[in-house]
Each structure stands twice: as C-alpha cells, then as structure tokens.
Amino acid sequence: MNDFIKYTIIPPAISSAGVYFFTTDSGLQYEVRFGRRQDNILHATIVFGVINEEFEGEEYVVTNKGEVYRVMNTIVDIVKMFMKEHPKIMTYEFTGIPKEGESEERDSKRSNLYKRYLPKIFDTGEWEFRFSGNSAIVVKKNRF
C-alpha cells in the first residue's frame, strides 16, 4: 500500500506482544490488539479502536472524522505485519460491536467494513470468510 493512504504504525517491541498503535491526523490514537484463544493458540482475535481519554469507557470505539479509509488501510497493513510474524495462525476473528441503536442480529457498520477490507488482507484462494451477525471469522482453507 502507498504510504500516503495509511498512518505510521508503531509495532510492539516484541512481536509476540501483539499490540500495535497509530495516530491519525486529527490526533486520535488507535490500538490494534491481537489476542490468542486459550483453547486454540492458532486462533487470533483482533480488536481495534480509539484509546484517547475523551472516549474513556467506550473501549474500541471507532469515530467518523473522515479518516475511516486511512484507518482501515493502516489496519490492513498491521494485520499483514502480524501474519508475517505469525505464519502458523490458522484462524482470525473480527467482531464488530454494534453502536447504540444497531441490532446485534444485523450487520453493524464495522461488520460491513470487514466485508469490504478482509479481501485486501487475506488471499481468497487461501482463506475462507464466515460472517455471522457482527462477527467475521477467517479460516485458512488448507489447514493441514
């Protein structure tokens, strides 16, 4: 991706830490966190959102300050960085938390973003996408 359509990424000091940061032009600080399932260390859960104090209590909020495309392009690059460092991961899980007034049953705005951006991260020949409500699970096709 071109540098002009993403933000500068601050990777973790130790790649296994799985926490990346970046700051938008409007000063919003984002955190992208990769967690591992206790029952399956090859399953990574990805959460991201704004961590500025003004949004305290609303962990992983995403704002609409006209930066969504650059934010998502940056997240695409972060996931690709993580995948390069952790090639054995077989499953990635993204959950779109619905905003107030959005249904848990229907796709949230964030879920729709996942549907748009997941093919930019994962080669559709190698990975399968499964969508359910506000969640997207990406599974490697040829696991064994």
Disulfide bonds with the S-S distance in Angstrom:
none
